[in-house]
Every structure is written in C-alpha cells, then in structure tokens.
Amino acid sequence: MREAWSEAKRDEVGYGELFVSEEEEREWGLSALKLLDNYLEIENPKKLPSEPAKREMWVRGTLKYSETESFLVRGIVDRLDLVREGPDVVLCVTDYKVSQQRASK
C-alpha cells in the first residue's frame, strides 16, 4: 500500500496536494493501513481459491423472506467463489463496496 501510494503521489496529478501537512498524510496512511488490515481479516485470502469462479458478474434474482413476500435483488457482484466446507460446497459472494460476505448452500 505504501509503495502504491508513493507511486500514485508521484505520477498522478493532484495527489501530492491532497494533504496540508506530512502529519495529516501520515494519519491518513495509518488509517488506510488499518482499513486494509480489517479488509484482509474479513476477506481472509487464505480461505479462498486464488482464482474466483467469477468476477464482476451481473446477477438478478428474487429472494423470498417470508411465506408471502419476496424482493428483487440485482447488481454486479465483485467475486464469486465455490468453497468446500466439509462435505458441502458453499457459494461465497463478495462485494467489496460493502465489505461483507454472504454465503449460502
């Protein structure tokens, strides 16, 4: 992350002017590293296959949430993985924008 930020600051117009002081940039960097740590804790790449089953896939479906009511779900999912959990294969749906995973069998 530090290397990518240094490159962006050097190469991208305006990035070097985002912060008033080095201390402000440092605080931002530390908070970004914390977010990255949190993301890796949620995502835990060790549990997922190195290559997902699908990336950036348009999905559309109806979810039933009671005996008489359902709702339409649609959008682009960032990552779909098939993960073995004991005897079951679980579909793991990841959307990075909300930083949550949902799994269903």
N, C-alpha and C positions, 0 to 999 in steps of 0.2 A: 504494500500500500504506500509506503514511504517513497519507494522508487517511482511508482506510477504518478504520485502527486508531484514529485520533483520534475519529472518529465513534462507533465501537463503544465505546470507553472512556467517552465522554461519555453515550451513550444506553443501553448495556446494563448491567444490574445486576451488580455484582461484577467487571467487567472492570478497573475502576480500582484494584482491590485485589489484583491478581494478583502484583505485584512489591513487594519490600521497599524498594527504592530506585530512584531515577531511573537510576542507573548500571546496575542489573540490567535494567531495562526497555530501556535503550539497547542493552545487549549482546544481548538477545533480538531487538530490532528489526534490528540489524545482521546477526544470523544468519538472520533471516527474509528479509531482502533478498538475502542470499547464496543461500538456497534458491530464491527467486524467479528470480534470475539463472540458476541451474542448470536450473530448470524450463524457462525460455524458451530455453536453449541446446538442451535435449533436444527440446522441442516445436517450436521454430522456426516461429512462426506465419506467417512469410513463405513457407514451403513448402506450407502447407495452404490449401485454399479457405476463404474467410471463413465459409461455412456448410457444416457437415459433411453427409454423405449421411444420417446418422442420429445421434441422441444417445440415451444411456440405453436401449440396446436389449438385450433378453434374448436370449442366444444359447445354443445347445446343439448339440453335435456330437461326433463321435468322431474322434480323431486317431490315425493309425497311426504308430508309431515304430519298428517293425521288421516283418519279413515276417509274423510270427505274433502280435505284440502291439499292442494299441491301448488308449486310455483315453478316458473320457468327459470332455468339457470343457463347463462350463455356468456361466452367471452373467450379470451385467449389464455390458456394455461401455460406457464413457463416451462414446466418439466413434468413428465410422467415417467415413473419407474415401476417395474414389476420387481417386488422384493419378496424373497422367501422368508416366511416366519413359521418355523416348524414345518408342519405338513401343508400349510396354506401358502398360496401366492397372493400377495396384497398389492393392490394398485395404490401407489403413493403419489398424490397430486401436490405439486409445489407451485405456489405463486409467490414470487419474491417480493412483490409490491406490498403484500400484507404480512410477510414474514411468518406464515403459519403453514403447517402441513395438515392435510386431511387424508386419512387412509380408510379404505373400505374393501371388504372382501367380495 
